[in-house]
Each structure stands twice: as structure tokens, then as C-alpha cells.
Amino acid sequence: MRFITILALVLANTLVSAGPAAAKPPKTAFFFADDKRLQYTGRIDFSDAKKPRFWAPGVYVTARFRGPSCAVVVHDELRYGTDHNYVVLAVDGVATRQRLAGRTDTLRVAGLAAGPHTLVLCKATETGQGYLELVGLRCARLLPPPPRPTRRLECIGNSITCGTGSDLSVAPCGQGKWYDQHNAYQAYGPRTARALGAEWQLTAVSGIGLMHSCCDMKTVMPEVFDRLNPGDKASPAWDFRRYQPDVVTICLGQNDGVQDSVAFCGRYLAFLKTVRAAYPAAHLVCLSSPMADAVLTAVLHRYLTGVVAAANAGGDAGVHKYFFSRRFSSGCGTHPDLAEHQLIAQELTAFLKQTMHW
């Protein structure tokens, strides 16, 4: 078992009242992953309630606790014996990204005031990094979770939506492992959700397309949209009743490239019908690709304008479009970096506020 300690996440949290020098630390207890006070969000396999398993980027678990410290125990699939997942641990809104070190890791947060505190554990890497399992957490006292937000957002997409190539804090582009720059927690979707006071779910896979995926991938998004693990079309089916979003954004087309207009628009309309069948009441927003070059951007603008017009004419007034103001490509492999994900989120947040009257 590996131990990872994150000290003094927030300066204010480190200011503990003066007391007797010999004061004993509070007793702690271990709370297993099936404790009802833990709040799960995302596509999660609860077949083993003691070790809920999840693959998708951005899946997160929320807990509230009292005490000066908390330890979170997770299992990492550790694919091929070498590929580690990253997680984000956010305490009272202050987030730290951490690379896991072994098959079992204990993430410790210490130096806090008495509390209460809100902790969020989020999978920062994508399906290709394998699954995580939450084992549980240790703290002085586990509290009931905060009320769930009444708003829900789902973001369908590719590596951009995953937050690939965005976070250069561990290794610059071209160095380290291919996943060292992943940060789903700080990608545009979760940032938008947090700005709107909403839950989020990312149904996203790097390299995936609507009708053509890159990098020798044999699957496209319509084949895995209904899977528990969206990176594996052989994965068990996902139960859409478990999460009904108010808004679904669709950011596909980057990996398709320029396709025949009839073929692409036909596939897109068919996929919209699939999404609509899963989410009868949601607003569906077709997004341009934030990292597309000028040629692909112009093509997507034309195609998506036609797709949305056709969907509206067919009786679905809940289909919209939004085109980003410019290209965002300062991260690795011309992906958006963290600062650009914030700008993308600001644009999308403003659009959703206006569209949804939030």
C-alpha cells in the first residue's frame, strides 16, 4: 500500500486554535465505500458495493467530514502494471491533482481545522487508464453529504472533453507518460457545471468520433454511448434512469475530420435521436470543436447549423447549437490547456445561463 499525503490545502484550514501542547489527536474510524453518507456521481459499477468501480473521466465522490485530517483509500487497475491513474482531491473547493503510485493508495489530507469539510475525489484520467475502485475513507466523523444540486449536466465528447493534454504541472508536453497531462476535473464540462451549481457526467473517450475515430480505434460514440464504460463497447449497458441531465452537450467532429455532408449530418441526426430517447426532457446542445483548425471549424459550423435546423423542423425544439469564439490549442497536441478550458467554460456557462434561464 502506498501513502500519499497532501498537507495544508488551504491556508485558512491550517489555522488551528491554540491549545495544550500535548492535546491528543481525535480518534478516527474507517467508513467503507458502501456507507450511505458517501455521494456518488457518474457511471459507476456497484456490483461490489464495498468497491464501486468506475472508468469514465470525471466520475466523482463527495463526502463531508469533521476533523483535522482524512485518508481516502482507492484501488487502481494499474493497467499493464505500469499505467497509473491520476485523481483530483478537492477539499473545501481547493483541488490538488495526484498521480497514484500503486494498486492500492491512501491519499491523506492533513493540517485542517476541525471542520466540517467537504471532500471531492474525482477521476482525472480517462477510460484508457483503466478503472478506479473506492475502498473507503478514514476520518474523525463522517457527516451527511451536502444536498445534491438540482441541475444536471452531461458532456459527450472526445479528448477535449476528457481534459487530455491540458495540465502541464507534472510534465511538459512531449515528456512523461501520455496521460501525465490529463485533468478531467478542470476540463470545460466540470468547470461549467460548478459555475452553474450543477452535477456533471462526462461521456467522453479520447480519439472517438461520430462516424470515424482516430488512432486505429474501432468504435465510434454511437456504439458506446449506452455503455457503463464508454471506452469499451463490450461493457455492460448503462441504466440511463440513474442520471437524467437537464442539458447534454455534444462535442464531436474533431476526430471525424471533414466528411461527406450527407453522411455526417445523417449520422449526427441519428445520434441526436438516440440521445433524445435516453433523455426525453433534456436540452441538447451541439458544440463546435474548440481545437479545430479554420477548415474544420467552417465545415462543422455549416453541418451543425443544418443538423440543428433539421432537428427543430422535425419537432424537437430542445436541440440547440453553440459555436466557440476561437480556436483553443495551447496544450499538448494542440488541445486546450487549463487556462483555455476556463475560457471555454466561461463561454459555455454564459450560453447555458441564457438558454436555460439559470
C-alpha positions as CSV (number, residue, x, y, z in Angstrom):
1,M,0.0,0.0,0.0
2,R,1.3,3.4,-0.9
3,F,0.7,6.5,1.2
4,I,0.3,10.0,-0.3
5,T,-0.1,13.0,1.9
6,I,-1.5,16.4,0.9
7,L,-0.7,19.0,3.5
8,A,-2.3,22.4,4.1
9,L,-4.6,22.6,1.1
10,V,-6.0,25.9,2.3
11,L,-4.1,28.3,4.5
12,A,-7.2,29.1,6.4
13,N,-7.7,25.4,7.1
14,T,-4.3,25.2,8.7
15,L,-5.0,27.8,11.4
16,V,-5.9,25.7,14.3
17,S,-6.8,27.3,17.6
18,A,-4.0,27.3,20.2
19,G,-4.4,24.6,22.8
20,P,-2.5,22.4,25.1
21,A,0.7,21.2,23.5
22,A,0.0,17.7,24.5
23,A,-3.5,17.6,23.1
24,K,-4.3,14.2,21.6
25,P,-5.5,13.9,18.0
26,P,-9.1,12.9,17.7
27,K,-9.9,9.2,17.3
28,T,-10.8,8.2,13.8
29,A,-12.9,5.5,12.2
30,F,-12.9,3.8,8.8
31,F,-16.0,4.2,6.7
32,F,-16.4,1.8,3.8
33,A,-17.4,2.7,0.3
34,D,-21.0,1.5,0.8
35,D,-21.7,4.0,3.5
36,K,-24.8,5.9,2.6
37,R,-23.2,9.2,3.6
38,L,-20.9,9.0,0.5
39,Q,-22.4,10.6,-2.6
40,Y,-21.5,9.2,-6.0
41,T,-21.9,10.9,-9.4
42,G,-21.2,9.3,-12.7
43,R,-21.3,5.9,-14.5
44,I,-20.3,3.6,-11.7
45,D,-20.5,-0.2,-11.3
46,F,-21.9,-1.0,-7.9
47,S,-21.8,-4.8,-8.4
48,D,-19.5,-4.9,-5.4
49,A,-20.8,-2.2,-3.1
50,K,-17.7,-2.4,-1.0
51,K,-15.6,-1.4,-4.0
52,P,-17.6,0.7,-6.5
53,R,-15.7,0.7,-9.8
54,F,-15.6,3.4,-12.4
55,W,-13.7,4.0,-15.7
56,A,-15.0,7.3,-17.1
57,P,-13.2,10.5,-16.7
58,G,-14.7,13.0,-14.2
59,V,-16.6,10.4,-12.1
60,Y,-16.6,11.8,-8.6
61,V,-17.4,11.0,-5.0
62,T,-18.4,13.7,-2.4
63,A,-18.1,13.4,1.4
64,R,-18.4,15.7,4.3
65,F,-16.4,15.1,7.5
66,R,-15.2,16.6,10.7
67,G,-11.7,16.5,12.0
68,P,-8.2,17.8,11.1
69,S,-7.5,15.0,8.6
70,C,-8.9,12.5,6.2
71,A,-7.5,9.5,4.4
72,V,-9.1,8.1,1.2
73,V,-8.2,4.5,0.1
74,V,-8.5,3.7,-3.6
75,H,-7.6,0.8,-5.8
76,D,-6.0,1.5,-9.2
77,E,-6.4,-1.1,-12.0
78,L,-2.8,-0.3,-12.9
79,R,-3.2,-1.4,-16.5
80,Y,-0.2,-3.3,-17.9
81,G,1.4,-3.0,-14.5
82,T,2.6,0.5,-15.4
83,D,-0.2,2.8,-16.2
84,H,-1.3,4.8,-13.2
85,N,-4.4,6.9,-12.9
86,Y,-4.5,10.4,-11.7
87,V,-7.1,11.7,-9.2
88,V,-8.1,15.1,-8.1
89,L,-8.8,15.6,-4.4
90,A,-10.6,18.8,-3.6
91,V,-11.2,19.8,0.0
92,D,-13.4,22.8,0.6
93,G,-13.1,23.8,-3.1
94,V,-9.3,23.7,-3.2
95,A,-8.2,21.0,-5.7
96,T,-4.9,19.0,-5.9
97,R,-4.1,16.6,-8.7
98,Q,-2.2,13.5,-7.6
99,R,-0.7,10.6,-9.6
100,L,-1.4,7.3,-7.9
101,A,1.6,5.1,-7.0
102,G,0.4,1.5,-6.7
103,R,-2.5,-0.8,-6.9
104,T,-3.7,0.5,-3.5
105,D,-3.2,4.0,-2.5
106,T,-4.1,6.0,0.6
107,L,-4.5,9.7,0.0
108,R,-4.1,11.7,3.2
109,V,-5.3,15.3,3.7
110,A,-3.9,16.8,7.0
111,G,-3.4,20.1,8.7
112,L,-7.0,21.1,8.6
113,A,-9.1,22.9,11.1
114,A,-11.8,21.0,13.0
115,G,-14.3,21.4,10.2
116,P,-16.8,20.5,8.8
117,H,-15.1,19.9,5.4
118,T,-16.4,18.9,2.0
119,L,-14.2,16.5,0.1
120,V,-14.5,15.5,-3.6
121,L,-12.5,12.7,-5.1
122,C,-12.5,12.8,-8.9
123,K,-11.0,10.5,-11.6
124,A,-8.8,12.8,-13.6
125,T,-7.7,10.3,-16.2
126,E,-9.8,8.7,-18.9
127,T,-11.2,5.2,-19.6
128,G,-7.9,4.1,-21.3
129,Q,-6.2,4.3,-18.0
130,G,-8.4,1.6,-16.5
131,Y,-10.7,1.6,-13.6
132,L,-10.6,3.0,-10.1
133,E,-12.3,1.5,-7.0
134,L,-13.1,3.4,-3.9
135,V,-12.5,1.3,-0.7
136,G,-13.5,4.0,1.8
137,L,-12.1,6.8,3.9
138,R,-10.9,7.3,7.5
139,C,-11.7,10.4,9.5
140,A,-12.9,11.5,12.9
141,R,-16.5,11.8,11.9
142,L,-18.4,11.3,8.6
143,L,-21.3,13.7,8.1
144,P,-24.4,13.5,5.9
145,P,-23.5,14.7,2.3
146,P,-24.4,18.1,1.0
147,P,-27.8,18.3,-0.8
148,R,-27.4,17.2,-4.5
149,P,-27.6,20.1,-6.9
150,T,-30.9,20.4,-8.7
151,R,-29.2,21.0,-12.0
152,R,-27.5,18.3,-14.1
153,L,-25.1,18.5,-17.0
154,E,-23.7,15.7,-19.2
155,C,-20.9,16.3,-21.7
156,I,-20.4,13.9,-24.6
157,G,-17.2,14.2,-26.4
158,N,-13.6,13.2,-27.2
159,S,-10.2,14.0,-25.7
160,I,-11.1,17.7,-25.4
161,T,-14.0,16.8,-23.1
162,C,-11.7,14.4,-21.2
163,G,-9.2,17.2,-20.4
164,T,-6.4,15.5,-22.2
165,G,-3.2,17.5,-22.8
166,S,-4.3,20.3,-20.6
167,D,-2.4,20.1,-17.3
168,L,1.4,20.7,-17.6
169,S,2.1,20.8,-13.9
170,V,3.7,17.4,-13.7
171,A,5.4,17.2,-17.1
172,P,5.6,19.5,-20.1
173,C,4.3,18.3,-23.5
174,G,6.4,15.6,-25.0
175,Q,7.7,14.4,-21.7
176,G,6.5,11.8,-19.2
177,K,3.6,9.4,-20.0
178,W,0.8,10.2,-22.4
179,Y,-1.6,10.6,-19.5
180,D,0.5,12.9,-17.3
181,Q,-1.3,16.0,-18.7
182,H,-4.9,14.7,-18.2
183,N,-7.1,16.6,-15.8
184,A,-10.8,15.9,-16.3
185,Y,-11.8,17.8,-13.1
186,Q,-10.5,21.0,-14.6
187,A,-11.9,20.4,-18.1
188,Y,-14.5,22.7,-19.5
189,G,-17.5,20.5,-18.6
190,P,-16.9,20.2,-14.9
191,R,-15.9,23.8,-14.7
192,T,-19.1,24.8,-16.4
193,A,-21.1,22.6,-14.1
194,R,-19.5,24.1,-11.0
195,A,-20.1,27.6,-12.3
196,L,-23.8,26.7,-12.8
197,G,-24.2,24.9,-9.5
198,A,-24.8,21.6,-11.3
199,E,-23.7,18.0,-11.2
200,W,-21.7,16.7,-14.1
201,Q,-21.1,13.5,-16.0
202,L,-18.6,13.1,-18.8
203,T,-19.3,10.5,-21.5
204,A,-16.1,11.0,-23.4
205,V,-13.2,9.0,-24.9
206,S,-10.0,10.3,-26.4
207,G,-9.9,9.8,-30.1
208,I,-13.5,8.9,-30.6
209,G,-15.7,10.3,-33.4
210,L,-19.2,10.3,-34.5
211,M,-18.6,8.2,-37.6
212,H,-14.8,8.0,-37.8
213,S,-12.4,7.7,-34.8
214,C,-8.7,8.4,-34.9
215,C,-5.7,6.3,-33.9
216,D,-7.0,3.0,-35.2
217,M,-9.9,3.0,-32.8
218,K,-12.6,0.5,-33.9
219,T,-15.5,2.2,-32.1
220,V,-17.5,5.4,-32.5
221,M,-19.5,7.3,-29.9
222,P,-23.0,6.0,-31.0
223,E,-21.7,2.4,-30.3
224,V,-20.6,3.2,-26.7
225,F,-22.9,5.9,-25.5
226,D,-25.1,3.4,-23.7
227,R,-22.2,1.5,-22.0
228,L,-21.1,1.6,-18.4
229,N,-17.6,2.0,-19.5
230,P,-17.8,4.3,-22.6
231,G,-14.3,3.1,-23.7
232,D,-15.5,-0.5,-24.2
233,K,-18.4,-1.4,-26.4
234,A,-18.4,-4.9,-24.7
235,S,-19.0,-3.2,-21.3
236,P,-22.4,-3.8,-19.6
237,A,-25.2,-1.4,-20.5
238,W,-25.6,1.8,-18.5
239,D,-29.0,2.4,-16.9
240,F,-30.0,5.9,-18.0
241,R,-32.6,6.2,-15.3
242,R,-29.8,6.7,-12.8
243,Y,-28.8,10.1,-14.2
244,Q,-31.2,12.3,-16.2
245,P,-29.5,15.6,-17.2
246,D,-31.1,18.9,-17.8
247,V,-28.5,19.7,-20.5
248,V,-26.4,17.5,-22.7
249,T,-23.6,19.0,-24.7
250,I,-22.2,17.1,-27.7
251,C,-18.7,18.0,-28.8
252,L,-17.8,15.6,-31.7
253,G,-16.3,16.0,-35.1
254,Q,-12.7,16.7,-34.3
255,N,-11.6,13.1,-34.9
256,D,-14.0,12.7,-37.8
257,G,-12.4,15.4,-39.8
258,V,-14.0,16.7,-43.0
259,Q,-16.6,14.1,-44.0
260,D,-19.3,14.0,-46.7
261,S,-22.0,16.3,-45.6
262,V,-24.9,14.0,-46.2
263,A,-23.2,11.1,-44.4
264,F,-22.1,13.2,-41.4
265,C,-25.3,15.1,-40.9
266,G,-27.3,11.9,-41.2
267,R,-25.2,10.2,-38.6
268,Y,-25.5,13.2,-36.3
269,L,-29.3,13.4,-36.6
270,A,-29.5,9.6,-35.9
271,F,-27.3,10.1,-32.8
272,L,-29.4,13.0,-31.6
273,K,-32.4,10.7,-31.7
274,T,-30.5,8.1,-29.6
275,V,-29.6,10.7,-27.0
276,R,-33.2,12.1,-27.1
277,A,-34.6,8.6,-26.4
278,A,-32.3,8.3,-23.4
279,Y,-33.0,11.8,-22.1
280,P,-36.6,12.8,-23.1
281,A,-36.6,16.1,-21.3
282,A,-33.0,17.3,-21.7
283,H,-31.9,20.3,-23.8
284,L,-29.3,19.0,-26.4
285,V,-26.5,21.4,-27.4
286,C,-24.4,20.7,-30.4
287,L,-20.9,22.3,-30.0
288,S,-18.2,23.1,-32.5
289,S,-14.8,21.7,-31.7
290,P,-12.8,24.1,-29.6
291,M,-9.4,22.9,-31.1
292,A,-10.4,22.6,-34.8
293,D,-8.5,24.5,-37.4
294,A,-10.1,27.0,-39.7
295,V,-11.1,24.5,-42.4
296,L,-12.8,22.0,-40.0
297,T,-14.4,24.8,-38.0
298,A,-16.1,26.2,-41.1
299,V,-17.3,22.7,-42.1
300,L,-18.7,22.0,-38.6
301,H,-20.4,25.3,-38.5
302,R,-22.2,24.5,-41.7
303,Y,-23.0,20.9,-40.8
304,L,-24.2,21.6,-37.3
305,T,-26.4,24.6,-38.5
306,G,-28.1,22.2,-40.9
307,V,-28.4,19.4,-38.3
308,V,-30.0,21.7,-35.7
309,A,-32.4,23.2,-38.2
310,A,-33.4,19.7,-39.3
311,A,-34.0,18.6,-35.7
312,N,-36.0,21.6,-34.9
313,A,-38.1,21.3,-38.1
314,G,-38.7,17.6,-37.2
315,G,-40.4,18.7,-34.0
316,D,-37.5,18.8,-31.4
317,A,-37.3,22.3,-30.2
318,G,-34.9,21.3,-27.5
319,V,-31.9,21.0,-29.8
320,H,-29.5,24.0,-29.9
321,K,-26.1,24.9,-31.3
322,Y,-23.2,26.8,-29.9
323,F,-20.0,27.7,-31.8
324,F,-16.9,28.8,-29.8
325,S,-15.5,32.2,-30.5
326,R,-12.0,31.0,-31.5
327,R,-9.5,28.1,-31.5
328,F,-8.1,26.9,-28.2
329,S,-4.9,24.9,-28.8
330,S,-2.2,25.9,-26.4
331,G,-2.0,22.5,-24.6
332,C,-0.3,19.3,-25.7
333,G,-1.1,18.0,-29.2
334,T,-3.0,21.3,-29.9
335,H,-5.5,20.5,-27.2
336,P,-6.8,23.3,-24.9
337,D,-4.7,24.0,-21.8
338,L,-6.1,24.6,-18.4
339,A,-6.4,28.4,-18.9
340,E,-8.2,27.8,-22.2
341,H,-10.6,25.2,-20.6
342,Q,-11.5,28.0,-18.3
343,L,-12.3,30.3,-21.2
344,I,-14.3,27.6,-23.0
345,A,-16.2,27.1,-19.8
346,Q,-16.9,30.8,-19.5
347,E,-18.4,30.9,-23.0
348,L,-20.5,27.8,-22.4
349,T,-21.6,28.9,-19.0
350,A,-22.9,32.2,-20.4
351,F,-24.7,30.4,-23.2
352,L,-26.4,27.9,-20.9
353,K,-27.4,30.7,-18.4
354,Q,-29.2,32.5,-21.3
355,T,-30.7,29.3,-22.9
356,M,-31.8,27.7,-19.6
357,H,-32.6,30.9,-17.7
358,W,-30.3,29.8,-14.9
